Amino acid sequence: MALPLPRPHRVDVQIAVCSVLAGLALWGLGLHMQADRPLGATWALVPLFVLAGLELLRRSRPQTALVIGTIALVADQFTAGNLASVMMFTDIMYAAVVYGTPAAARRIPVTTGLITVAVTIGFLAWLREPEAVLIGVVTALVSFAPATTGVLVRTHREAAGTARLRAEQTALLAEMDRVQAITAERARMARELHDMVANHLSAIAIHSTAALSLDDPKTTKDALSVIRENSVEGLAEMRRLIGILRDPSDDGAPTASPTLDGLGALIGNARTNGLDVTLDDTRSPDSSKLPAPVELAAYRIIQESLTNALKHASPGPVTVTLTQRRRALEVRVSSPYGSPAGPRAPGSGAGLVGMRERTELLGGTFDSGPEGSADSGDGKVWNVHATLPVAPSDLDPIDEGVTE
């Protein structure tokens, strides 16, 4: 079963119709290209209509059209000839390079160039007249010139397609980077919001539960005082974060990030909320200032650890230890592990995830879990241990002598 030919392009139909009309007009006026040919002028219409039909295949079957068109052009040389036939052949030659296979686009210009040289040399040797060079020129104009023009057009089209593809890939990569940046910023905002507000809300939940469960005016008054203090601080920190989100330019005064210098106030607030906290800062007073990201991560890890101790730890001492090594800052928080005796605030586990993310973003290590005897709940403690790397260049010379 023969395969149906594809529907010709609208432009190809227009070229074929216009070429036939122009050829018929030239034939009707008696304008022919050659004289003294074996076949008469009427026979010139046969190659004309054949080449016009091949124009309909210039995009879908360019190589087939070129082969048959070459035969038709050779046959046209035995008739009176028609300029429209020659012009259609040049267009078919051009289309064979532009729309043909890559191999054909490379082969056709070379072939037509060799044919042009061979025709020029052959007619020079046969006629032995300088005018024979004109035959080579005509051959080049009919075959080699449209082939090389097709190569230039195809090359520019391929370059434009490559540039378009590169632009689409660049836009896709830019969109992926934008999505990743938005995702990272959302994660950072979620960590900041959780670390700033969770401590205050946990204290509010625990003290409000205590005030509701105990019928003691003094206990209720103390609980309400703690609730008010944590509410005011939580609202202030929430307001700062919302202000940053509403105005990214932040033309006002910049908000300072928490540092380890604020641990005294943090631990004092934890003691007010009922924790027995001890700070063991073994860093040397002469030690250098730590990078801001390291100080912020250490502060947030301690803050979240104290919040978890307030929500989940059983009564007992909570120890915060800071140790500065040559290339790292170690943060350790130990709290009693067990069921708290008093009211307890719900937890989702997001705090541990946030602490681990903060540590891994700095290239450090994070570990948390119970330690002690597995048979005795009273002897077990919950340890949070984070190691935050510090580049050696960020340390003073005095720190280079500290051994790990």
Disulfide bonds with the S-S distance in Angstrom:
none
